[in-house]
Amino acid sequence: MADVDREKYEKFIQSHPKGHFMQSLKWAEVKSNWLNEIITVKDNQGNIKGAMSLLIRKLPFVNYTIYYNVFPSWTGVRYT
């Protein structure tokens, strides 16, 4: 999460119609035994247009598992 503005990310997730508490950084803190990575897509002005939170965990016998439990929040994308 080196170049992700945490405050902007939280505001985006909270205000987006597809935002969900399980995409919040606070949820990632609850899942403390998982690594959290945030993916964002920004426009030319630096505004977040899409985002998702990934939870990553090393599991026995299967190496790593990546988990996201709700659809990512993308502006201008229709889910079908």
N, C-alpha and C positions, 0 to 999 in steps of 0.2 A: 504494500500500500504506500509505496514511497511517494508517488506523485498524485495521490488522491487526497483532495481536501475533505477531511472527515466531516466538517460542518456542512459543506455543500452537499456531500453525499447524503447525509441524514435528512437535510431539508428536501432534497429531491425525492427520496424514498417516502417521506411523510406526506408530500404534496401530490405525488403521482397517483392516478386512479388505480393502477396495478401495484402500488406499493404495499408492502406487507411487513408486519413486525419481525418476521423471520428473515427479512433482508437487512434488518437494522444491525448496526455495529454493536448495539447493546445485546442482541441475541447472540452474536458471535462471542461476546464476553461470557455469556452463560455456558456456551459450549467450549469451555476453556481447554479441554483436551484435544481440540481440533485447531488446525492452522486456518486462519481466515484470509482469503484473498478477495479483493474487490476489483471488479472489471467495470470500467466506465468508457463510454463513448461521448466525446465532446464535439461541439461545433467549433467553427473558426474563432469564435469569441470566448471560448473556454467554458461555455455553459454545458452542463451535463445533459445529454439527450437520451442516454440509456445507461443502465447499471444493473449489476447483479452481484450477489455475495456468494462466494464458493466456500464451503467448509471442506477441509482436506485432512485426512487422518490415515496414519499407517495402521494397517490391520494385519494380523498374523495370516500367513499363507497366501495373501493376495496383494502384497505390497501396499499400494495406496488406493484409497477410495476418495472420490470427489463427490460431494453431495450438495445439491441445491433443492430446496423443497417446494418452491413456488416459482411461477414464471418470472423471468427477469422483467424489469420495468423499462420499456422502450417507448419513447415518444414517437408517434407516427407509425407504429407497427400494429397491425391487426392480428389478434389471436383467433385461430379458427379451431 
